[in-house]
Amino acid sequence: MDLWERARAFAGEAAKRSQELSAEAAKRSSALVSETAKKSKEIFSETASKSREIAAEATKQADLLAGQIKHLASDLPVPSIPPIPAIPTIPTVTAAASEPDAAELERYGITEDLRDFVKGMTISTFRDFPLQDEPEMADVPTVSNVRQDLNEWQARHATLVLSAVKEISKFRYELCPRFMKERKFWRIYFLLVNNYINPFEKKYFEELKVKAEEEKKDSQKEVSQSTQATTAEQKDTKVPGKSSTSTNPEHDLDVFLLGDLGSDDEGPDVGDDGLDDDFDKIDGASGLESDDDDKKPEAEKGEGAK
């Protein structure tokens, strides 16, 4: 019985002690929370105050720096900017100016009949055309997106038809080089439109042939005229004849002293008959004397022999 009473008393004492501890713990916890909230409020207030001070200092420094920059900028000389000249208006290029004229299109066979025929073509017209691929050839240069293995007329026709007939330009873009090579495309095209363009191509080369013949004739004519002019100049520059007078003073003096030998051969002798007779007499006398001299020694020889 005493043990039981002691147990009850001990349990009651323990419960009472536990309540006291719980109440004290709650009191201390409340005090701690209040203290923590108070410290947090003080820290927040202090942080906000420091932030305001830092912001004010930064603003002050920024204002000071801006004032210094403004002062330095006012001291620097400002260069004068020359006026910008007015930009001249660029004339717009119309679409008609970039397109070839009707005369050139007509000359290279791009007619309304050709356009109508091309409009009836499709991608399959080229892709299914029965033409075998040729063996690989050396690379051929291109000018204006046109292969240069075409002749002069065909190359110009291909260039014009690409710009004037949009269907051909579209076919070529879709087919070359994914489905066929450039050379095969143009071979198929010219085979398809041969009946439409053949008269124009033939006329073009006939005109070139006539023009070449005319240029050849003009060249031969110029050569002939040049030859004739050269011959005339050679005749004018020949040596003057005997009847022409010399411009050399020494030659004139010789003619004056010795006489013009050429004139003696051509004209009759005038006033020289007496002189010729005198010369004949002198020659005759000298000849007789020489004969007498030859005869004297012979006579003397004969007398000596007697």
C-alpha positions as CSV (number, residue, x, y, z in Angstrom):
1,M,0.0,0.0,0.0
2,D,2.8,2.3,0.8
3,L,4.5,1.4,-2.5
4,W,1.4,2.2,-4.4
5,E,1.0,5.6,-2.7
6,R,4.6,6.3,-3.4
7,A,4.2,5.5,-7.1
8,R,1.2,7.8,-7.4
9,A,3.0,10.5,-5.6
10,F,6.0,10.0,-7.9
11,A,3.8,10.1,-11.1
12,G,2.0,13.2,-9.9
13,E,5.4,14.8,-9.2
14,A,6.6,13.8,-12.6
15,A,3.6,15.2,-14.4
16,K,3.8,18.5,-12.5
17,R,7.5,18.7,-13.3
18,S,6.8,18.1,-17.0
19,Q,4.2,20.8,-17.1
20,E,6.6,23.2,-15.5
21,L,9.3,22.3,-18.0
22,S,6.9,22.7,-20.9
23,A,5.7,26.1,-19.7
24,E,9.3,27.2,-19.2
25,A,10.3,25.9,-22.7
26,A,7.3,27.7,-24.3
27,K,8.3,30.9,-22.4
28,R,11.9,30.7,-23.5
29,S,10.9,29.8,-27.1
30,S,8.6,32.8,-27.2
31,A,11.3,35.0,-25.8
32,L,13.8,33.6,-28.4
33,V,11.4,34.3,-31.3
34,S,10.8,37.8,-30.1
35,E,14.5,38.4,-29.8
36,T,15.1,36.9,-33.3
37,A,12.4,39.1,-34.8
38,K,13.8,42.1,-33.1
39,K,17.3,41.3,-34.4
40,S,16.0,40.7,-37.9
41,K,14.1,43.9,-37.9
42,E,17.3,45.8,-36.7
43,I,19.4,44.0,-39.3
44,F,16.9,44.9,-42.1
45,S,16.7,48.4,-41.0
46,E,20.4,48.7,-40.9
47,T,20.8,47.1,-44.3
48,A,18.2,49.4,-45.8
49,S,20.0,52.4,-44.3
50,K,23.3,51.2,-45.7
51,S,21.7,50.7,-49.1
52,R,20.4,54.2,-49.1
53,E,23.7,55.6,-48.1
54,I,25.5,53.5,-50.9
55,A,22.9,54.7,-53.5
56,A,23.3,58.3,-52.4
57,E,27.1,58.0,-52.6
58,A,26.9,56.4,-56.1
59,T,24.6,59.1,-57.3
60,K,26.9,61.7,-56.0
61,Q,29.9,60.1,-57.7
62,A,27.9,59.8,-60.9
63,D,26.9,63.5,-60.8
64,L,30.5,64.5,-60.1
65,L,31.8,62.4,-63.0
66,A,29.2,63.8,-65.4
67,G,30.2,67.3,-64.4
68,Q,33.9,66.6,-65.1
69,I,33.0,65.0,-68.5
70,K,30.9,68.0,-69.4
71,H,33.7,70.4,-68.4
72,L,36.2,68.5,-70.5
73,A,33.9,68.4,-73.4
74,S,33.4,72.1,-73.3
75,D,37.1,72.6,-73.5
76,L,37.6,70.4,-76.6
77,P,37.3,72.2,-80.0
78,V,34.4,71.0,-82.0
79,P,35.4,70.4,-85.6
80,S,33.1,71.8,-88.2
81,I,31.2,69.2,-90.2
82,P,31.1,70.0,-93.9
83,P,27.7,69.9,-95.5
84,I,26.7,66.7,-97.1
85,P,26.3,67.1,-100.8
86,A,23.1,66.3,-102.3
87,I,22.9,62.8,-103.7
88,P,22.2,62.9,-107.4
89,T,19.1,61.1,-108.5
90,I,19.8,57.8,-110.2
91,P,17.6,57.3,-113.2
92,T,15.7,54.1,-112.9
93,V,16.4,51.5,-115.5
94,T,13.2,50.3,-117.1
95,A,12.5,46.7,-117.9
96,A,12.2,47.6,-121.5
97,A,15.8,48.9,-121.6
98,S,17.3,45.6,-120.4
99,E,15.3,43.5,-122.8
100,P,16.6,43.0,-126.4
101,D,14.9,44.9,-129.1
102,A,12.4,43.3,-131.5
103,A,14.7,43.6,-134.5
104,E,17.4,41.5,-132.8
105,L,14.9,38.9,-131.6
106,E,13.6,38.7,-135.1
107,R,17.1,38.3,-136.5
108,Y,17.8,35.4,-134.2
109,G,14.6,33.6,-134.9
110,I,12.7,34.3,-131.7
111,T,9.3,34.8,-133.2
112,E,5.7,34.4,-132.0
113,D,5.5,31.0,-133.7
114,L,8.6,29.8,-131.7
115,R,7.1,31.2,-128.4
116,D,3.9,29.3,-129.0
117,F,5.8,26.1,-129.8
118,V,7.9,26.4,-126.7
119,K,4.8,27.0,-124.5
120,G,3.6,23.5,-125.5
121,M,6.7,21.9,-124.1
122,T,7.1,20.3,-120.6
123,I,9.9,19.0,-118.5
124,S,9.1,15.5,-119.9
125,T,9.7,16.8,-123.4
126,F,13.4,17.2,-122.6
127,R,13.8,14.4,-120.0
128,D,12.2,11.7,-122.2
129,F,13.7,12.8,-125.4
130,P,15.3,9.8,-127.2
131,L,18.9,11.1,-127.3
132,Q,21.8,9.1,-126.0
133,D,24.4,10.7,-123.8
134,E,27.6,11.5,-125.6
135,P,31.0,10.4,-124.2
136,E,32.7,12.7,-121.8
137,M,34.4,15.7,-123.4
138,A,36.8,18.3,-122.2
139,D,35.3,21.1,-120.2
140,V,33.9,23.8,-122.5
141,P,33.9,27.4,-121.2
142,T,30.6,29.2,-120.8
143,V,29.7,32.8,-121.4
144,S,26.4,34.2,-120.2
145,N,25.3,30.7,-119.0
146,V,25.5,29.4,-122.6
147,R,27.9,26.6,-123.7
148,Q,30.5,27.7,-126.2
149,D,30.4,24.5,-128.2
150,L,27.5,26.1,-130.1
151,N,28.2,28.2,-133.2
152,E,28.1,32.0,-133.1
153,W,24.4,32.3,-134.1
154,Q,23.2,29.5,-131.8
155,A,25.1,31.0,-128.8
156,R,23.4,34.3,-129.3
157,H,20.0,32.7,-129.9
158,A,20.4,30.7,-126.7
159,T,21.3,33.8,-124.7
160,L,18.3,35.7,-126.0
161,V,15.8,32.9,-125.6
162,L,16.8,32.5,-122.0
163,S,15.9,36.1,-121.3
164,A,12.9,36.4,-123.6
165,V,11.2,33.1,-123.2
166,K,10.7,32.3,-119.5
167,E,9.7,28.6,-120.2
168,I,13.1,27.7,-121.6
169,S,14.9,29.4,-118.6
170,K,12.6,27.4,-116.2
171,F,13.3,24.1,-118.0
172,R,17.0,24.7,-118.0
173,Y,17.1,25.6,-114.3
174,E,15.2,22.5,-113.3
175,L,17.0,20.0,-115.6
176,C,20.7,21.2,-115.6
177,P,22.8,19.7,-114.2
178,R,20.6,17.4,-112.0
179,F,19.0,15.4,-114.8
180,M,21.2,16.2,-117.8
181,K,24.2,18.2,-118.8
182,E,24.2,21.6,-120.4
183,R,25.4,20.4,-123.8
184,K,22.6,17.7,-124.0
185,F,19.9,20.3,-123.1
186,W,20.9,22.6,-125.9
187,R,21.2,19.8,-128.4
188,I,17.7,18.7,-127.6
189,Y,16.4,22.2,-127.8
190,F,17.9,23.0,-131.2
191,L,16.6,19.6,-132.6
192,L,13.1,20.5,-131.4
193,V,13.0,24.0,-132.8
194,N,15.1,23.4,-135.9
195,N,12.1,24.0,-138.3
196,Y,11.4,27.4,-136.7
197,I,15.0,28.7,-136.6
198,N,16.7,27.2,-139.6
199,P,15.7,29.9,-142.1
200,F,17.0,32.6,-139.8
201,E,20.3,30.8,-139.1
202,K,20.9,30.2,-142.8
203,K,20.2,33.9,-143.7
204,Y,22.6,35.0,-141.0
205,F,25.5,33.0,-142.3
206,E,24.7,34.0,-145.9
207,E,24.9,37.7,-144.9
208,L,28.2,37.0,-143.2
209,K,29.5,35.4,-146.4
210,V,28.4,38.3,-148.6
211,K,30.0,40.7,-146.2
212,A,33.3,38.8,-146.2
213,E,33.4,38.8,-150.0
214,E,32.7,42.6,-150.1
215,E,35.5,43.2,-147.5
216,K,37.8,41.0,-149.6
217,K,37.0,43.0,-152.8
218,D,37.6,46.3,-150.9
219,S,40.9,45.0,-149.6
220,Q,42.0,44.0,-153.1
221,K,40.9,47.3,-154.5
222,E,43.0,49.1,-151.8
223,V,46.0,47.0,-152.7
224,S,45.6,47.8,-156.4
225,Q,45.3,51.5,-155.8
226,S,48.4,51.4,-153.5
227,T,50.4,49.6,-156.2
228,Q,49.4,52.1,-158.9
229,A,50.3,55.0,-156.6
230,T,53.7,53.4,-155.9
231,T,54.4,52.9,-159.7
232,A,53.5,56.6,-160.4
233,E,55.9,57.7,-157.6
234,Q,58.7,55.6,-159.1
235,K,58.1,57.2,-162.5
236,D,58.3,60.7,-161.0
237,T,61.5,59.9,-159.2
238,K,63.5,58.6,-162.3
239,V,66.9,60.2,-163.3
240,P,66.4,63.2,-165.7
241,G,67.5,62.8,-169.4
242,K,70.4,64.4,-171.2
243,S,68.3,67.5,-172.2
244,S,67.8,68.4,-168.5
245,T,70.3,70.9,-167.1
246,S,72.4,70.0,-164.2
247,T,72.2,71.8,-160.9
248,N,75.8,71.1,-160.0
249,P,78.0,74.2,-160.4
250,E,81.2,72.2,-161.1
251,H,79.4,70.3,-163.9
252,D,78.2,73.5,-165.4
253,L,81.8,74.8,-165.4
254,D,83.1,71.7,-167.2
255,V,80.4,72.0,-169.8
256,F,81.3,75.6,-170.4
257,L,85.0,74.9,-170.8
258,L,84.9,71.5,-172.6
259,G,81.6,71.7,-174.3
260,D,78.5,69.5,-174.1
261,L,79.6,66.2,-175.5
262,G,76.1,64.9,-175.6
263,S,74.9,67.8,-177.8
264,D,77.6,67.1,-180.4
265,D,76.2,63.6,-180.9
266,E,72.7,64.7,-181.3
267,G,72.7,68.0,-183.3
268,P,74.5,69.1,-186.5
269,D,77.9,70.8,-186.3
270,V,77.6,74.5,-186.7
271,G,80.7,76.8,-187.3
272,D,83.3,74.0,-186.9
273,D,84.0,73.0,-190.5
274,G,87.1,75.2,-190.6
275,L,88.5,73.7,-187.5
276,D,87.9,70.2,-188.8
277,D,89.8,71.0,-192.0
278,D,92.7,72.4,-190.1
279,F,92.9,69.3,-188.0
280,D,92.8,67.1,-191.1
281,K,95.7,69.1,-192.7
282,I,97.8,68.8,-189.6
283,D,97.1,65.0,-189.4
284,G,98.0,64.7,-193.1
285,A,101.2,66.6,-192.8
286,S,102.3,64.7,-189.9
287,G,101.5,61.5,-191.8
288,L,103.6,62.5,-194.8
289,E,106.5,63.4,-192.7
290,S,106.5,60.1,-191.0
291,D,106.4,58.3,-194.4
292,D,109.4,60.3,-195.7
293,D,111.3,59.5,-192.6
294,D,110.6,55.8,-193.2
295,K,111.8,56.0,-196.9
296,K,115.1,57.8,-196.2
297,P,116.9,55.0,-194.4
298,E,115.9,52.6,-197.2
299,A,117.3,54.8,-199.9
300,E,120.5,55.3,-197.9
301,K,120.8,51.5,-197.5
302,G,120.4,51.1,-201.3
303,E,123.2,53.6,-202.1
304,G,125.5,51.9,-199.7
305,A,124.9,48.6,-201.3
306,K,125.9,50.1,-204.7
